[in-house]
Amino acid sequence: MKTWRAKVGEAAWADLYCVVLSQWTTSVLNQNTIIIKDCMNAAKVATHLIDLPGLETPKDPIFTALDNLARIVQDNIAAEMVFPKDTKVADALKGKEDLLSDEILIQLGGSAATTQSAPTYNTLSEGMCPVRK
């Protein structure tokens, strides 16, 4: 890691993006994320450390990482272009959460506030359709 950091240079290292490919079961807390997080610019970890959980290791992990990173950057640029004067809305489009999730939960009879932790999508009796329309 030190050799790679020296090769990249401190200025570039501070803006480094890192994509960690992990198994979905350990995507929140895994050894690769823990190690790289400690070596990154602490102020940019939230936006520059990207954990891509999957079911199995991709055949071409470099392509998978670059493809996903390109999609994230593209979405961020699109959000800023669509909402150039409303950074709050533009930033909302950059998040990990599906922006339709709150509305879907409301339509299913839940509340948007339950999305933070383990959500329950069907609060009605089993076998009943939660959509009332």
Order of alpha helices (4+ residues) and beta strands (2+ residues): alpha-alpha-beta-alpha-alpha-beta-alpha-alpha-alpha
